[in-house]
Amino acid sequence: MSAVCASVDDLRRQAKRYLPRMVFDFVDGGAEREITLRANTADFEPLRFAPRVLTDVSQVDLSTTLLGEQLALPLLIAPMGLCGLVRPEGELALARAARAAGIPFVLSTAASHSLEAVMDAAAGNLWFQLYIFRDREFARSLLQRARAAGYRALVVTVDLTRGGKREKDIHNGFTVPPRFTRRTALDLLRHPAWLWRMAPHRGLTLGNLVGWGGQDSNVIALSTFMNTQIDPSISWADLDWLRAEWDLPLLVKGILHPDDARQAVAAGADGIIVSNHGGRQLDGAPSTISALAGVVDAVSTSADVILDSGVRSGADILKALALGARACMIGKAALYGLGAGGQGGVERVLAILRQELDVAMALTGNHRASAVRSDTLKP
């Protein structure tokens, strides 16, 4: 990782140089024409601050509380599958960087490392993300494992009743099972540092799913089986079931409509994560920043609201806080750091966002991240 990394975009460029095209596109890409992917970042731009001056900002407090827990920053690292493709340490590095920064890391069901291994490596404020598979007993077993391991909250993702059509992955042969071509092989050879680092770790797998359905640890077999377990029949009754099974904070991820937010809270959700899966599912869905205010108004003070997707700067975080979010999640930004420099790269991303948020808050006259004024943005 270069010593000169002034922004998340700088780390993105370094990750792009380090990673083979198929892996970088898997991290960076979205569904179909990527309309929603682009909107997730672009829709922050028209939002303008309304700075207040001559306010003592010698002490700016970036901490906040979320679900009753104290965070050093209003930020979380989002759940993402197969992070071990970026660097072998994958989720272990992400969790360690989050712990060092004093923020939660949300481990995906489809992680490269098991929930027990991640907790052993980086015990801290860890949350677990769950897909509701057809096999409800396996879902229950994951809940039990997460509870026993000490995970503090459950995030249920509800926007994966079909897998999004990700055209870059199709063109690159990054499918299940993968399709290798001469172009793919040449691309891998052009990235010797990635190949050298990955060579001792050919046993990449889906750590939480090993042994499920009689499958061994082969990542292709597990991925194929997981795809067959996507359940298009999930409904609000399943959220009721989860609420009865899980006695710690429960958050619903994938909400964009105010009515869905109200219904999730009525079903017992403690938190709402405004998310469009990073633009990787329905192309043409609204950006999350454009959907945020409606969801916040719908739930009022009944649940904490988190913004996911599109955050690339501390200014983006402040804009989300001004619109009523309690915190933000980063996914792609964290993986850019992981690709650029492993755990150190992720820590650099978090340090950049911390510094940018501090500057943006000071220059808008905000003293506390937990109490950002709604008039921070121009009407």
N, C-alpha and C positions, 0 to 999 in steps of 0.2 A: 504494500500500500504506500502510495506516495505521501510524503510529509505534507504536501500542499493540498489539503482537502477543505475548501472553504464552505462547501454546500453539499446537500444531499445529491444534487446533480453531478458534482465532481465524483462522488463515490459511485454513482450509477455508471459513469463513463469508465471508471477503473474496473468495475465488475464486468462490464461488457467486453473489455479487452481480455480479461482473465478467463471468462466462461466460454465454452463452446456455444455456437449460435443456438442449438436446440435447447440448451439449458437456460441460456439468457432469455430466449423468447418465452420459455415456460414460465419464468419468473416475471417477466416484464409485460407479457401480452395479455390480451383480453378476448372476448367473444366476437366472432364474425367481423364486422367492419370497424370494431373498436370505438363506436360512437360514445358509448357510456364510459369506456376507459378514459377517453380524452376529456369528456365532460367532468369527470371526477376531479381533475386538476384545473381545467380551464374555468370552471364555474366559481372558483375562489377569486379569480382575477377581477371581476367587476365589483366585488365588494370592497368598499373604500372605508378607511378609518376616519373618525372624526376626533382628531387629537385634542386633548385638553392640556394646557400648559400652566406654568407657575404652580405646580403641585409637587410637593416633596416626594420624590421617588428614590431617595437615597437607599431605602430598604424595600426591595420588591420580593414578595413571598410567592414562590412558584409552587408551593405545596398545596394539596387539596385532600379532601376525603372522598372516598368512593366506596359505597356499600359498607360504610362504617370503618373502613381501613384508611390509614394515613398514607398518602403517596407523596414522594418528593417532587413529582411532576404530574400534571394532568394528562398522563400518557400511559399506554399499554402497548406491548408487542402482540400483534394479532396472531391467531392460529393459522398455520400454513402447513401444507402437507409436503413430505419428502424434502425437507431442508437439507438432508444429507447429500443431495445431488449437487448442492452449491459448494459446501465444504463437508468433509466427513463428520466433523463434530456437530454440524447442523444445529438442532434444537438445544443441544447442550451449551453451545456458545451463546445462543440467543438468551437462554435462561440465565446464564451467568452474567451477561451484560445487563439484563433487566434487573437482576438482584443488586448489582453494583450501583445502578442508577436509582434504586429505591422505587421501582415500578413493577407492576405485575407482568408476567409472561403467560400467555394462553397457549397451552399445548394442544395441537390438533389430534383428533382420532387417527389421522393418516400420517402421523409423525414417523420419522425414520428411527427414532429412539423411543423406547417404551416409557410410559408415564412413571414407572418406578425408577428407571435409570435416570431420567431427568430430575426427579426429586432427589435422588441420591447425589447427583452432581451439583445441584444448585438449589438446595432447599431454601424456600423463601415464599413470596406471595405468588404462588402458582395457581392458575385456573386450568380447568380441563374443558375442551370443546368436544361436543358429542354430535354425531349424526344418528338419527333414529333409523336404524336399519330394519329390514324385514324381520330379521332375527331379533325379536325384542329381548329374548333371554340373554343374548350376547350383549346387547345394549345395557341391560341390567348389570351384567358382570363388569362392564367397564365402569359404571357408576360405583359399584362396590369397591373396585380396585382404586379408583380415584379418591374415594372417601377414606379408605384404609391408608393410602399413601400420604394423605394430608393436604390434598388440593382444597383450596378455600372457596371456590365458586365453580359453578357449572354454566357453560355457554352452549346452548342448543342452537344449531344452525338449521334454518327452516327454508332456505331458498335453493335446495338441491334436489328437487323432485325429478329433475332431468339434468343430465350433464350438459353444460353449455358447449356450443360448437366453437372450438378455438382453432381457427384456420391456420395460424402460424404453426401450431403443434402438428396439425395434419400434414402441412407441407414439409415439415422437418422430420416426419416419421416418428414424432414423439407421441405415440399412441399406445394403447394397451391391446394386444402386445405391440412392442416397438417395431418399426419398419426401418431397417438400416439400408442405406444406399451408399454409392460411391461418394456422393457429395457429403453425406454425413461422416463417413470415415475420414475424408480429407479435412473436414472441419475439426474433428477431434484431434487429428495430428497437428493442426495449426495451434493447438493450445496445450503444449507440452507440460506447462506448470500444473494445469488442472489434472491432466492425465497422471503425472507423477504423484500428485497428492492423493488421487483417488485409487491408484493401483493397489495399495495394500488393503483396500476396503471394498473388495468385490462382492462382499456379502450384504450389500445395502438391502434393507428390508423395510417393512412397515411394522415397527416394533410393537405396537399395541395389538396387532392383529395376528401375530404368529400363533399357529395352532387352531385358528378359527376355522370352522367348517372342515376340519381335517386337513387343512392346507399346511405345507411346510413353510420355511422362512423365505422362499423364493419370492422376490418382490413382484415379478410379473404375474405369478399365479395368485398372489394375494390381491394385487390391483384388479385383476380380472374378476376375482370372486367378489371383491368389494363393489365393483360396478354392478354386479347382478343383485346386490343387496340394497341399492338405492330404491327407496319406497315412495312411489307417487301417491300412495293413499294416506300419508300422514295428515293428521287433522288436529283440531283444538283438543280433541279427546286425548291425544298423545301428550300434549302439554300438561293436561290435568294429571295424566299418569306419571310424568316426570316429576311434577311438583309433589306428588305423594311419595315418590321414591327418594327424593333428594331433599334433605332438611337444612342445607346451607343456601347461600344466595344463588338464585337462578336468573340467568339472563337469556334473552331471545335475540339471536343475531340474524339479520336478513329482513328487517322491517323497514318499509319505505312509506307505507300508507298510515295516516293517523288512526283510522278505524282499527287496523290490525294492532297498532300500539295499544289502544284502549282495551282491546280484547285480551291481549297478552297480559296486561296488568290485572285485568279481572280474573285471569286464570292463575294469578299468583306470582307473576314475574316480578323480580326485584329491580331488574334493569332491562333497558331496551338498547340494542345496538343497531343504529341506523346504518345499513350496509347493503351494497349491491354486489357483494362478493368480489370487490375490486374490479368490477366491469367484466368479470369472467363468466357470467351466466347469461342474463337476458340483455342483449344489445338493444339499446333504445330505452332502457330503464332510466329514470332520472338520476342525476348525480346525487350523492348523499348530502352534500352541503345545501343543495336546493330543496331537499326533502326534510332537512333537519328541523326548521322552525315549526312546521306543521305537526311533527311528532312531539316536539317539546310542548307545544300548546295542548296537544291531546292528552298527555299524561300528567301535565302540571307537576306537582311535587310528589306524585304517587310512585315514581320510579326514577332512578338515575338514568340519564340518557348519554350514550357514548356514540361519537361519530367515527365511523370506519370508512376507509377508502379515500384516496386522493391527497392525503396530508404529506407535504414535502418540505414544509418550513415552519418555523416558530410562529410566523405571522398567520399561517393557516390555522394553527392551533388556537391562537387568540381570536380569530374570526369565528371559529366554532364555539368557543366559550361565550362570546358575545351573543351568539344566537341561541344559547341555552344549554349547550352540551356540558356535561360534567367533566368529560375527558375525551381524548381522541385515541384511536388505535392506528398504529403503522404496521403495514405488511411489506409491501414492495420496498419501501425505504430501508427497512431493517435488513432485507435480503441483499440490497445493494451493498450495504456495509459488510455483511457476511461474505459476499463474493469478493469484495475489494480487499478485505484484510482479516477475515475470521472474526473472533470475538473482539479484537481490537478495532476492527472496522465498524462493528455494531456499536461499540462504545463511542466511537467517533461520531456516528450518526446521532446518538442520543445527546452527546455534548454539543453538537451543532444546534440541534433543536432547542436545547436548554438555553444556550446563549441567545439565539434568535428570539425566543419567547421573552426572555428577560428584557432585551432591547425594545421589542414591540410593546410590551407592557409599560415600560418606563416612558416611552415616547408618546403613548396615548394617555398617560396619567393614571394608569391602573396600578394599585398597590398589591393586590392579592389575586392569585389565580382562582381562588375559591369564590371570589365575589367580583368578577369582571362585570363592568357596567354594560347594560344593554345598549346604551347610546354610544358605545365605543365605535360602532359602525354608523356611517351616514345612512339616513333613511332612504 
